[in-house]
C-alpha cells in the first residue's frame, strides 16, 4: 500500500540509505572471504586478514560482530558457503563473568551461533571488506 503521508516514503528511503551506508559516516563491508585453509589463534587471524589477497582485493580485515551480522543478513556481494559449520574468529572482545580474560567472540554461519573463546584457541578465519 502507498504511504498515507507522501513524506513517509521519502523518510523511509532516507533511513534505508543510511542503513545501507552504515549510518555512522563509514561504510559496512559487502564481501566475506572464503574460510582460511587452516585454523589459527586470534593474533594470527588478525594478521591473516591484514595480509589476505582474494578475488583481486587486498583491503580485508577481521570482522567485528556487527559487520559479520550485517554482511550475512544483507547477503553482501559474496557470502561464500553460508551453510559452513566451522566457527570463525570475530574481532569483538567479550567479558566472561564481568572480567576480560583475553576472550574474543566467534561465529558459525550455519546456525548463527555466537560465543566466546580464549584467544589462544584455534578456529578458521573469515575476513570482510
N, C-alpha and C positions, 0 to 999 in steps of 0.2 A: 504494500500500500504506500502511496506517496505520503510524504510528511505533511502534517496539518499546517505547520508553520514552515514557509519556504527557507527560513534561516536554519532550521534543523538539519537539512541536507548539507548546507554549507558548513555548519559546525561539525557534523559527522565526518565530512571529507577532511576537514582540518585536523580533527583528532586522529582519524585513521592515518593520515600522512605523518603526524607527529609520532605515532606508534611505530610505523614503518621505519622512520628515520632515527629511531632510538630516543627521541624526545629530549635528550639531555644535551643536544648540540652535537653529539657524536653519532656515529652510525653503528648499527648492530651487525654482527657477522652474517654472511649469507651462505657460507660454504663450510662443510665439515670434511676433514681429511679421512682417508681410509685408516683403519686401525694400524698401529705400528706392528711390525712383524714379530717383535719380541716384547715381553713385559719389562718394565723398568720401575725404579723408585721415583718419587716425586721430583727430586732435583734433576734427574736425567730426563724426565718427561718435559720439564720446562726447557732444557737445552735442546731436546729433540724438536720441539715446536719452533724454537727460535732459529734452528738451522734447516728446517724442512723446506724442500722444494718439491712441489707436487702440482700436477696439472698446469705447469708453466708459471706457478706463483711461489714467491718466497716470503710473503708477508704473513705467515701463520703465527698464531700464539695459542697458549693453553687456555681453553675457555673457562670462564667462571660459571657458576650455576645458572645465572640469569641468561648468559649468552647461549649456553647449551640448550636450555629450555626454549629460548627464542628460535634458534635455528631449527630445532626438531619440530616445534609446534607450527612454525610457518612453512615448513618444508624446505626452506632455503633454496639455493640453486642446486646444491648437491648435498644429500644426506645419505651416504653410502651405507648399505646393509642395515636398514632400520630394525631388522629382526635380530641383530647381533646380540648375543647373550653374554658378552665379555664386559666386565666393569672397566671403565676408563677414568683416568685422573681428571679432576676439576681443579682449577686454580682458586678455590674458595676454601678458606680455612674455617675451622669449626671449634667450638668449645665442647669438651666432654666433662659432664658433671661440673660445669662452671669454670673449668680450667683448660688452658690450651697446652696440650702435651704434644705439640707438633703433629696434629691430626689435620688432614685435608679431606675434602669430600671426593667421592667417586660416584659414577652414574652408570647405569646399564640401559641401553636403548630398547631392548626387547620388552621391558615392562615398566620403564621409568624409575626403577629402583635407585634411590639416592641414599648414601650412608657415609660414614666417616671411616678413615683408616690411618694408621701411623704412616708417616712419610717414608719410612724405610720398607714398607710393603711394596710388592710389585704388581702392576696392572698394565694393560696395554695403554697406549696414548692415542688420543684423537685431538687434532688441532682445529682451530677455526680461523677464518679470515673474512 
